[in-house]
Amino acid sequence: MKAKVRTSCCDASDECCGEPSVIDVVKEYYGKTLQSNEDLLSGACCSLDKPPAEIRDILPLIADEILSKFYGCGSPLPPLLEGMTVLDLGCGTGRDVYIASKLVGETGRSIGVDMTTEQINVAMKYRDEQRARFGFKSSNVELLQGYIEDLESLGIEDGSIDVVISNCVINLSPAKEQVFKEIYRVLKPGGELFFADVFSDRRIPDELANDPVLRGECLSGTLYTEDFRRIMAKCGWADFRYTSIRNLELGGEVGRLLGFATFSSRTVRAFKLTDLEDICEDYGQVAYYNGSVPGYPHFFELDDHHRFVTGKPMLVCGNTASMLSNTRYGKAFRVIGDRSVHYGAFGACGSGGAEAEPGDRSAGSCC
Protein backbone atom coordinates (compact mmCIF):
# COMPACT_ATOMS: atom_id res chain seq x y z
CA MET A 1 0.00 0.00 0.00
CA LYS A 2 3.00 2.31 -0.19
CA ALA A 3 3.75 4.86 -2.88
CA LYS A 4 5.32 8.30 -2.96
CA VAL A 5 2.60 10.92 -3.16
CA ARG A 6 3.12 14.65 -3.55
CA THR A 7 1.25 16.69 -0.92
CA SER A 8 2.46 20.15 -1.86
CA CYS A 9 2.73 22.17 -5.07
CA CYS A 10 -0.47 22.25 -7.11
CA ASP A 11 -2.31 19.74 -4.93
CA ALA A 12 -5.64 20.79 -6.40
CA SER A 13 -4.39 20.16 -9.92
CA ASP A 14 -3.05 17.23 -11.90
CA GLU A 15 -0.42 19.31 -13.66
CA CYS A 16 2.81 19.67 -11.73
CA CYS A 17 6.26 18.31 -11.13
CA GLY A 18 6.40 14.63 -11.95
CA GLU A 19 5.21 12.95 -8.77
CA PRO A 20 1.50 12.14 -8.40
CA SER A 21 -0.45 14.50 -6.18
CA VAL A 22 -3.08 13.45 -3.65
CA ILE A 23 -5.64 14.65 -6.19
CA ASP A 24 -4.09 12.48 -8.92
CA VAL A 25 -4.18 9.44 -6.64
CA VAL A 26 -7.81 9.98 -5.66
CA LYS A 27 -8.82 10.44 -9.31
CA GLU A 28 -7.11 7.18 -10.22
CA TYR A 29 -8.69 5.30 -7.32
CA TYR A 30 -12.26 6.46 -7.97
CA GLY A 31 -11.98 6.69 -11.73
CA LYS A 32 -10.18 3.44 -12.56
CA THR A 33 -9.36 1.25 -9.55
CA LEU A 34 -12.92 1.07 -8.21
CA GLN A 35 -15.53 -0.20 -10.65
CA SER A 36 -18.40 -0.37 -8.14
CA ASN A 37 -18.96 0.10 -4.42
CA GLU A 38 -18.40 -3.65 -4.00
CA ASP A 39 -14.68 -3.08 -4.68
CA LEU A 40 -14.16 -1.07 -1.49
CA LEU A 41 -11.78 -2.65 1.04
CA SER A 42 -13.36 -1.11 4.14
CA GLY A 43 -16.76 0.06 5.28
CA ALA A 44 -15.70 3.68 5.65
CA CYS A 45 -17.31 4.74 2.35
CA CYS A 46 -20.48 2.74 2.93
CA SER A 47 -23.50 3.91 4.88
CA LEU A 48 -25.27 1.62 7.32
CA ASP A 49 -27.74 4.31 8.36
CA LYS A 50 -31.34 4.00 7.23
CA PRO A 51 -32.21 7.13 5.24
CA PRO A 52 -35.39 9.10 5.99
CA ALA A 53 -38.60 7.91 4.35
CA GLU A 54 -38.67 10.74 1.81
CA ILE A 55 -35.23 9.66 0.53
CA ARG A 56 -36.09 5.95 0.57
CA ASP A 57 -39.06 6.75 -1.65
CA ILE A 58 -36.78 8.42 -4.23
CA LEU A 59 -34.02 5.78 -4.38
CA PRO A 60 -36.01 3.37 -6.61
CA LEU A 61 -36.22 6.20 -9.17
CA ILE A 62 -32.43 6.48 -9.42
CA ALA A 63 -30.69 4.63 -12.27
CA ASP A 64 -28.92 1.41 -11.24
CA GLU A 65 -25.52 2.47 -12.60
CA ILE A 66 -25.60 5.66 -10.54
CA LEU A 67 -26.28 3.64 -7.38
CA SER A 68 -23.73 0.88 -8.02
CA LYS A 69 -20.87 3.32 -8.67
CA PHE A 70 -21.71 5.73 -5.87
CA TYR A 71 -19.61 5.94 -2.70
CA GLY A 72 -20.66 7.62 0.54
CA CYS A 73 -20.77 7.18 4.32
CA GLY A 74 -24.13 8.76 5.07
CA SER A 75 -27.30 10.37 3.77
CA PRO A 76 -26.55 14.09 4.07
CA LEU A 77 -29.79 15.53 2.78
CA PRO A 78 -31.60 17.73 5.30
CA PRO A 79 -35.34 18.44 5.17
CA LEU A 80 -37.14 21.53 3.87
CA LEU A 81 -35.37 21.63 0.51
CA GLU A 82 -38.29 22.55 -1.76
CA GLY A 83 -37.37 25.54 -3.93
CA MET A 84 -33.80 25.62 -2.59
CA THR A 85 -30.49 25.72 -4.46
CA VAL A 86 -28.42 22.75 -3.28
CA LEU A 87 -24.72 22.22 -4.02
CA ASP A 88 -23.21 18.73 -3.71
CA LEU A 89 -19.42 18.70 -3.31
CA GLY A 90 -17.79 15.60 -4.74
CA CYS A 91 -21.03 14.38 -6.27
CA GLY A 92 -19.50 11.32 -7.95
CA THR A 93 -22.05 9.53 -10.14
CA GLY A 94 -24.75 11.83 -8.84
CA ARG A 95 -26.92 9.85 -6.45
CA ASP A 96 -27.34 12.68 -3.95
CA VAL A 97 -27.53 15.31 -6.69
CA TYR A 98 -30.51 13.55 -8.21
CA ILE A 99 -32.18 12.89 -4.86
CA ALA A 100 -31.77 16.60 -4.12
CA SER A 101 -33.18 17.37 -7.57
CA LYS A 102 -36.40 15.57 -6.66
CA LEU A 103 -36.56 17.15 -3.21
CA VAL A 104 -36.06 20.76 -4.36
CA GLY A 105 -38.62 20.33 -7.13
CA GLU A 106 -38.80 22.11 -10.46
CA THR A 107 -38.53 25.53 -8.82
CA GLY A 108 -35.21 24.62 -7.16
CA ARG A 109 -31.73 23.81 -8.44
CA SER A 110 -29.37 20.91 -7.74
CA ILE A 111 -25.69 21.45 -8.59
CA GLY A 112 -23.04 18.73 -8.48
CA VAL A 113 -19.27 19.19 -8.58
CA ASP A 114 -16.75 16.39 -9.08
CA MET A 115 -13.18 16.22 -10.38
CA THR A 116 -13.19 12.60 -11.62
CA THR A 117 -14.02 12.29 -15.30
CA GLU A 118 -15.34 8.73 -15.12
CA GLN A 119 -17.67 9.56 -12.23
CA ILE A 120 -19.06 12.84 -13.53
CA ASN A 121 -19.64 11.28 -16.96
CA VAL A 122 -21.97 8.71 -15.40
CA ALA A 123 -23.90 11.49 -13.66
CA MET A 124 -24.16 13.51 -16.87
CA LYS A 125 -25.32 10.48 -18.89
CA TYR A 126 -28.50 10.17 -16.86
CA ARG A 127 -29.44 13.85 -16.59
CA ASP A 128 -32.34 13.71 -19.05
CA GLU A 129 -33.43 10.24 -17.99
CA GLN A 130 -33.69 11.31 -14.35
CA ARG A 131 -35.67 14.40 -15.37
CA ALA A 132 -38.15 12.11 -17.09
CA ARG A 133 -38.28 9.70 -14.14
CA PHE A 134 -39.15 12.61 -11.85
CA GLY A 135 -41.78 13.94 -14.24
CA PHE A 136 -40.10 17.34 -14.65
CA LYS A 137 -40.58 19.42 -17.81
CA SER A 138 -36.97 20.58 -17.70
CA SER A 139 -33.95 19.43 -15.72
CA ASN A 140 -33.03 21.37 -12.59
CA VAL A 141 -29.63 19.64 -12.39
CA GLU A 142 -26.29 21.24 -13.27
CA LEU A 143 -23.15 19.08 -13.26
CA LEU A 144 -19.70 20.65 -13.18
CA GLN A 145 -16.29 19.00 -13.46
CA GLY A 146 -13.82 20.75 -11.20
CA TYR A 147 -12.33 21.00 -7.74
CA ILE A 148 -14.21 21.55 -4.51
CA GLU A 149 -11.28 23.69 -3.33
CA ASP A 150 -11.96 26.20 -6.13
CA LEU A 151 -15.67 26.70 -6.66
CA GLU A 152 -15.11 30.26 -7.86
CA SER A 153 -13.48 29.04 -11.08
CA LEU A 154 -16.67 27.07 -11.77
CA GLY A 155 -18.73 30.26 -11.59
CA ILE A 156 -20.38 29.57 -8.23
CA GLU A 157 -20.92 33.05 -6.84
CA ASP A 158 -20.76 34.45 -3.32
CA GLY A 159 -23.96 33.91 -1.33
CA SER A 160 -25.70 31.95 -4.08
CA ILE A 161 -26.34 28.59 -2.38
CA ASP A 162 -29.00 27.68 0.19
CA VAL A 163 -27.64 24.28 1.23
CA VAL A 164 -24.23 22.64 0.70
CA ILE A 165 -24.03 18.86 1.05
CA SER A 166 -21.17 16.38 0.73
CA ASN A 167 -20.95 12.63 1.24
CA CYS A 168 -17.61 11.27 2.43
CA VAL A 169 -15.51 13.47 0.13
CA ILE A 170 -13.91 16.29 2.12
CA ASN A 171 -11.59 13.78 3.83
CA LEU A 172 -10.03 13.14 0.40
CA SER A 173 -9.04 16.78 -0.14
CA PRO A 174 -5.44 17.86 0.53
CA ALA A 175 -6.67 21.42 1.21
CA LYS A 176 -9.55 21.04 3.64
CA GLU A 177 -9.40 24.54 5.08
CA GLN A 178 -9.78 25.95 1.57
CA VAL A 179 -12.83 23.72 1.05
CA PHE A 180 -14.54 25.13 4.13
CA LYS A 181 -13.62 28.69 3.16
CA GLU A 182 -15.26 28.12 -0.22
CA ILE A 183 -18.36 26.64 1.38
CA TYR A 184 -18.70 29.64 3.66
CA ARG A 185 -18.25 31.99 0.71
CA VAL A 186 -20.93 30.46 -1.50
CA LEU A 187 -23.57 29.97 1.21
CA LYS A 188 -26.30 32.56 1.62
CA PRO A 189 -26.70 34.17 5.07
CA GLY A 190 -28.55 31.58 7.15
CA GLY A 191 -27.58 28.86 4.67
CA GLU A 192 -26.82 25.34 5.82
CA LEU A 193 -23.82 23.04 5.48
CA PHE A 194 -24.93 19.43 5.99
CA PHE A 195 -22.36 16.76 5.25
CA ALA A 196 -21.28 13.23 6.15
CA ASP A 197 -17.63 12.28 6.45
CA VAL A 198 -15.07 10.17 8.28
CA PHE A 199 -13.11 11.62 11.20
CA SER A 200 -10.30 10.34 13.41
CA ASP A 201 -9.44 10.75 17.08
CA ARG A 202 -5.84 11.78 16.29
CA ARG A 203 -3.66 13.07 13.46
CA ILE A 204 -2.59 10.35 11.04
CA PRO A 205 1.19 10.12 10.28
CA ASP A 206 2.16 11.43 6.85
CA GLU A 207 3.47 8.10 5.58
CA LEU A 208 -0.01 6.61 6.09
CA ALA A 209 -1.96 9.74 5.17
CA ASN A 210 -0.30 9.68 1.76
CA ASP A 211 -0.86 5.98 1.06
CA PRO A 212 -2.99 5.79 -2.13
CA VAL A 213 -5.25 2.95 -0.98
CA LEU A 214 -5.74 4.17 2.58
CA ARG A 215 -6.47 7.63 1.22
CA GLY A 216 -8.88 6.30 -1.36
CA GLU A 217 -10.69 4.27 1.27
CA CYS A 218 -11.59 7.56 3.03
CA LEU A 219 -9.45 6.77 6.10
CA SER A 220 -5.93 8.15 6.13
CA GLY A 221 -6.94 11.62 4.94
CA THR A 222 -9.50 12.11 7.68
CA LEU A 223 -9.63 15.19 9.84
CA TYR A 224 -8.73 14.87 13.51
CA THR A 225 -11.90 16.05 15.27
CA GLU A 226 -10.16 18.84 17.18
CA ASP A 227 -8.41 20.12 14.06
CA PHE A 228 -11.83 20.12 12.36
CA ARG A 229 -13.23 22.26 15.18
CA ARG A 230 -10.34 24.71 14.80
CA ILE A 231 -10.71 24.93 11.01
CA MET A 232 -14.45 25.52 11.28
CA ALA A 233 -13.92 28.36 13.74
CA LYS A 234 -11.24 29.89 11.54
CA CYS A 235 -13.51 29.77 8.48
CA GLY A 236 -16.48 31.42 10.20
CA TRP A 237 -18.39 28.71 12.07
CA ALA A 238 -18.17 29.42 15.79
CA ASP A 239 -20.60 26.57 16.45
CA PHE A 240 -21.54 23.43 14.54
CA ARG A 241 -23.41 20.27 15.51
CA TYR A 242 -23.07 16.54 14.96
CA THR A 243 -26.36 14.92 14.04
CA SER A 244 -25.00 11.36 14.19
CA ILE A 245 -21.76 9.57 15.11
CA ARG A 246 -20.92 5.94 14.32
CA ASN A 247 -17.55 4.35 15.11
CA LEU A 248 -16.00 2.28 12.32
CA GLU A 249 -14.48 -1.16 12.73
CA LEU A 250 -11.43 -1.83 10.55
CA GLY A 251 -10.24 -5.29 9.69
CA GLY A 252 -7.62 -7.00 7.54
CA GLU A 253 -4.61 -5.10 6.26
CA VAL A 254 -6.39 -1.76 6.68
CA GLY A 255 -6.97 -2.50 10.35
CA ARG A 256 -3.38 -3.62 10.83
CA LEU A 257 -2.07 -0.32 9.48
CA LEU A 258 -4.60 2.06 11.04
CA GLY A 259 -5.84 0.18 14.10
CA PHE A 260 -3.99 2.53 16.45
CA ALA A 261 -6.62 5.23 15.77
CA THR A 262 -10.39 5.36 16.17
CA PHE A 263 -12.36 6.37 13.10
CA SER A 264 -15.96 7.50 13.06
CA SER A 265 -18.53 8.35 10.44
CA ARG A 266 -20.19 11.64 11.39
CA THR A 267 -22.88 13.84 9.94
CA VAL A 268 -22.34 17.55 10.58
CA ARG A 269 -24.81 20.46 10.52
CA ALA A 270 -23.59 24.06 10.45
CA PHE A 271 -25.22 27.37 9.55
CA LYS A 272 -23.76 30.57 8.13
CA LEU A 273 -24.79 32.84 11.00
CA THR A 274 -22.81 35.80 12.27
CA ASP A 275 -24.25 35.88 15.80
CA LEU A 276 -23.01 32.49 17.01
CA GLU A 277 -20.74 32.34 20.07
CA ASP A 278 -17.93 29.88 20.75
CA ILE A 279 -19.73 28.36 23.74
CA CYS A 280 -23.42 28.00 24.52
CA GLU A 281 -24.65 31.06 26.42
CA ASP A 282 -27.89 31.27 28.42
CA TYR A 283 -30.34 34.07 27.62
CA GLY A 284 -33.41 32.34 29.00
CA GLN A 285 -34.80 31.61 25.55
CA VAL A 286 -37.43 28.94 24.93
CA ALA A 287 -38.19 27.18 21.63
CA TYR A 288 -41.41 25.49 20.46
CA TYR A 289 -41.57 23.19 17.42
CA ASN A 290 -44.86 23.35 15.55
CA GLY A 291 -44.56 19.99 13.77
CA SER A 292 -44.60 21.47 10.28
CA VAL A 293 -41.39 19.99 8.81
CA PRO A 294 -42.56 17.36 6.27
CA GLY A 295 -41.86 13.86 7.56
CA TYR A 296 -41.37 15.04 11.14
CA PRO A 297 -44.85 15.62 12.61
CA HIS A 298 -44.05 14.51 16.16
CA PHE A 299 -40.51 15.76 16.75
CA PHE A 300 -37.54 17.35 15.00
CA GLU A 301 -33.88 16.64 15.79
CA LEU A 302 -31.55 19.57 15.24
CA ASP A 303 -28.56 17.47 16.28
CA ASP A 304 -27.68 14.44 18.38
CA HIS A 305 -28.78 16.10 21.63
CA HIS A 306 -31.65 18.38 20.61
CA ARG A 307 -34.95 16.61 20.02
CA PHE A 308 -37.80 19.11 19.87
CA VAL A 309 -41.13 17.44 20.65
CA THR A 310 -44.04 19.09 18.87
CA GLY A 311 -45.67 21.71 21.09
CA LYS A 312 -43.35 21.13 24.03
CA PRO A 313 -41.32 24.10 25.34
CA MET A 314 -37.55 23.59 25.48
CA LEU A 315 -34.97 25.88 27.00
CA VAL A 316 -32.21 26.62 24.46
CA CYS A 317 -28.94 28.51 24.34
CA GLY A 318 -28.47 31.61 22.21
CA ASN A 319 -26.76 29.69 19.41
CA THR A 320 -29.56 27.16 19.14
CA ALA A 321 -32.15 29.93 19.20
CA SER A 322 -30.40 31.58 16.25
CA MET A 323 -30.19 28.30 14.33
CA LEU A 324 -33.93 27.86 14.76
CA SER A 325 -34.93 31.48 14.08
CA ASN A 326 -32.52 32.83 11.46
CA THR A 327 -32.55 29.96 8.96
CA ARG A 328 -35.15 28.30 6.73
CA TYR A 329 -36.23 26.31 9.81
CA GLY A 330 -37.63 29.50 11.31
CA LYS A 331 -41.13 28.85 9.99
CA ALA A 332 -41.25 25.60 11.97
CA PHE A 333 -40.26 27.14 15.33
CA ARG A 334 -41.38 29.83 17.70
CA VAL A 335 -38.58 31.17 19.89
CA ILE A 336 -39.49 33.28 22.89
CA GLY A 337 -36.95 35.71 24.30
CA ASP A 338 -33.94 37.58 23.00
CA ARG A 339 -30.39 38.30 24.15
CA SER A 340 -31.18 41.36 26.24
CA VAL A 341 -30.54 39.51 29.53
CA HIS A 342 -27.60 37.14 29.98
CA TYR A 343 -27.59 34.36 32.60
CA GLY A 344 -24.06 33.07 32.02
CA ALA A 345 -22.94 29.90 30.29
CA PHE A 346 -25.75 27.53 29.41
CA GLY A 347 -26.21 25.16 32.34
CA ALA A 348 -25.03 21.54 32.08
CA CYS A 349 -23.73 22.18 28.58
CA GLY A 350 -22.79 18.85 27.04
CA SER A 351 -25.01 16.84 29.36
CA GLY A 352 -26.12 14.55 26.56
CA GLY A 353 -29.33 16.16 25.45
CA ALA A 354 -31.81 16.03 28.31
CA GLU A 355 -34.76 18.24 27.52
CA ALA A 356 -35.39 21.16 29.83
CA GLU A 357 -38.62 22.78 30.86
CA PRO A 358 -38.66 26.59 31.05
CA GLY A 359 -36.89 27.65 34.21
CA ASP A 360 -35.13 24.30 34.69
CA ARG A 361 -31.46 24.94 33.95
CA SER A 362 -30.29 21.75 35.64
CA ALA A 363 -31.16 19.77 32.51
CA GLY A 364 -29.32 21.85 29.95
CA SER A 365 -29.54 20.56 26.41
CA CYS A 366 -26.96 22.39 24.37
CA CYS A 367 -23.68 21.21 22.95
N, C-alpha and C positions, 0 to 999 in steps of 0.2 A: 504493500500500500504506500510505498514511499516514492516520491518524485520531487524534483526541485521546482518550486513554484514561485514566481515573482509576486511580491506583495506591495511593491512600490513602483512608481513610474507608470503612469497611464493605466492604473488598475481598472478604470471603468471603460477601457478600450481594448481592442484586440490588435492594435497596431503599436508595437514598441520594439524593445531591444533584444529580440531573440528568444528569451526564456518565456514560457507560457505564464500568463497572469492568472490570478484567481478567477477572473471573469472568463478567460479562455477555457480553463479547466471545467468550470460549471457549465459552460455552453456545450462542451464535448460530452459531459456526463449526461445532461438532460436531452441533448440533441441526438446523440449517437449511441452512447453506452446503454442507456435505458430505452427499451422499446415499449414497455408498459409498466404499470405500477406493481406488477407481479415480480419485476426484476430487482426491486429494492432489497437491500441486505438487512435493513433494520426496520423497526416500526415507527421511526421518528417522523417520516413523511406520510404516515397513514393515520387517519382519524378513526377513533373508536367511539367517539361521541355520537349520540343519536341527534340528528338535526331537527330543528323545529318542524312542526307539521306543515307549515306553509312552504318550506323548502323541500320536504319529502314529497309533497304533491307535484313539485316542478321537476324533480329528478327524472321521472319516466319520460319527460318530454325532451331530455337532452340526448343528443346523438351518442351512440355507443362508443365510437372512436374517441370522442372528447372525454368521456368518463374513464376509459381504459388507459389513456395516456396522461391523465391528470394526477398531480401529486400535491398533497396538502395534509396538514396535521389538525385541521379543525373545520369549522363551518362559520367563518367570520362574516356573517351577513346579519346586521342588526335589523330590528323592525322599523316600521314607519318610513319606508323608502319610496312610496308612491310619489311621482313627480320630481324626485330628487335626481341630481347628477352624481353618479357613483364612479369612483376611479379604483380599479383593481391593479395593484402593483405586483408584477411577476405573474401575469394571468395564465401563463402556460397555454394549454389547449382551450382554455376559455370556459371551463365549467362554471366558475363563480361569476364570470362576466355575463354569461347567458342567464343564470339564475337571477342575477341583479336586473338584467334586462326585463325579465318577466315581472319582477317585483316593483320596479319603478314605473312600469306601464309605458304606453306610447307617448305620454307627455314628459317622461323623464329621459335620461341619457345614461348609458353604461359604457365606460371607457376602459379598455384593457391595454396594459403595457407589458411587453416581454422582449428580452434581448435574443432569445434563441429562435433561429429561423425555423427549425423543424416544428417547434411547438406553436409558434404564432401562425404558421401556415395551416395547421390543423384548425385552429380557431377561425381563421379567415375563410376556410373552405366551407364552413357550415353557417356562415352569417345569414344568407338568404333562406336556407332551410329552417333555421331556428326561428326566423321571423315568421315563416309560414306556420310552423308548429305552434307558435304563440298566438296566431291569428291577428298579427299586426299588419297594417297597410304598408308601413315602411319600417325599416330597421332603425332601432334606437341605439345600436351598438357601433362603437368606433374602436378599431384595433390598431395599435401603434407599435412598431418594432423600435426599441430603443432601451435606454438605461434608466432604471428607477432613481439613480443618483443625479440624473440630469433631465428632469421633466420639462424644464424651460425650453430646451432645444427641440422638444416635441410640440411646442406651442401651447402647453398647458399654462394658463395665465394665473397670476396672483388672485386669490380669493374667488376662484371659479368653481370649486368642488364642494358639494354638500357632505359627502361621506367618502373616506378613503378606506379601502379594505386591502388585505394581503393575507395569503395563506401559505405559511411556512417558506417564505422567500427572503425576508430581510436578513436572516442568519447567513445567507449565501453571499451577501454583499461585503466587499472589502472596505467600504466607506459608509458605515452605518450612520454615523453622525450626519453626513451629507444627505442621506435618505430622509432622516427625520426633519432636517431643515427644509427640504423640498416639500415634504408633506405639510408642514406648518405653513409654508408659503402659499400653497395652492388651496388650502382649506378656506372656506368662508368663515367669518366670525360666527362662533357657535357651532361650527362644523365638527364632525365626529371622525376620529380615527378608530377603527375597529379591526383588529388583526390577530391572527393566530400564528404562533411561532414557537421554536424550541429555545429554551434558555438553560444555562448551567449555573451551578452553585459556586463556581470558581473560574478563573481565567485559564484557558487551555494553552499549553505550551506551543510555541510557534511550529515546532517540527511536526506536531499533530494537527494543528490548525491549518497547515498548508498541505496536508495529505489530500490528494485528489478525491479518493473514495470517501474518506471520512467527511470531507467538506461537502461532497455531493449528496451524502446521506443526511445532510442537515444537522450534523452533530458538532464537528470540530470548529465550525465558524460561529457557534452560538454566542450570544451575549451573556456575560456574567450578570446576574440580576442587579447587583449594585451598580455596575457600570451602566447598565440600561437606565436605571433611575437617574444617574448623573447626567447622561446624555439627554434624556427627556427634559430635565430641568434646564439644561443649557440651551435647548432648542425652543423653549417657550412653555413647556408643560410642567407647571409647578405641582400638579397632582394628576395621577392617572389611576385606573382601577383594573384589577384582574377580575374577569368574570368567571374563569375556570382555571384550575391547575391540575394537571395529571402527570405524575412521575412516570418516566419511561424505564423499561427494563431492557438492558442490552445483553445480548448473548454472543457466542461465537467469537470470531476474531475481533469484531468491533468491540465487544465487551472486554476482551483481554486488553485492548489498547486504551480504552476510555473508561474502564470500570472504576477508576480512582475518583471520578466526578459523578455528581448526580445531575441528570438531565430531566427537564420537565417540559411538557407541552402546555402553553399558556395562551389564553385569549385575553387581549388587552383592550380596554375602552378608555379613550382620552378625548377631551373636547378642547377646541381652540377658544379659550376664554381668558380674558385679561385680568379677571378679579380673583383668580384662585391663589390660595396661600400655601406655603410649603408644609404646613401641618393643619390638621382640622381644628378650627376655632369655633367656639360656642357663642352664638348670638341669640339663642332661645328660639330658633326658627322651627316650624312644624310643617311637614309635608303630608298631603292627602293625594292618593292615587284614585282617579275616577273610573278606572277599568276600561278606558277607551282604546288602548293599544290593541289592534287586531291580533287575535290569537292569545291574548293575555287578559281575559275578563276578570279573573279572580285575584291575580297578583302580578307584579312586575318586578323583575330583578335588575337593578342597576349594575350590580357587581356581585362578588361572591359573599358579601356580608350585608347587603341591603335588599331585603325583600319587602316591597311595599304591598300590603294587603289592601284590596279595594275598600275604600271608605274609612280605613283605620288611620288615625293620626300617628305620625312617627316623628320624633325629634331628630333633627338633622344638623350637621355642621354647615358652616357658611359655604364651603366648597360644594357639598352635595346640593344645597339649596340652589346654587348657581347652575349646576349641571341639569337640574330639573326645570329651572325657570327660563334660562337664557339659551336654550337649544330647541330643536324641533319637538322635544318631549314636553315642552311647556304646556301644550294644549291638553295633556293628559294628567297634569298635576296642578294642585293649588298649594302654594307655599305661603304661609302666614308668618309675618315678621320680616324685619330687614336687619341691617348691620349697625343700627344706631346705638345699640347697647351691647357691650362685649362682656361675656362671662368667663373669659379665660379659655384655655385649651379645652377641646371637647372631651367630656368625661369618659373614662374607660376606653379611650381610642385604641382600636386594635383588639377589642374584646371578643371578636369572632362573630359579630353580627346580631347580637340580641336586640330585639326591637324595644324601643323605649316609648312609653306613654309621655304626653306632655308633662313637664315638671319632674320626670324621673331621669336624672342624669347618671344614676348608678348603672344603667344598662345602655351605655353609649353604643352607637352602632356604626361609627365611621371608621375610616381606614386606620 
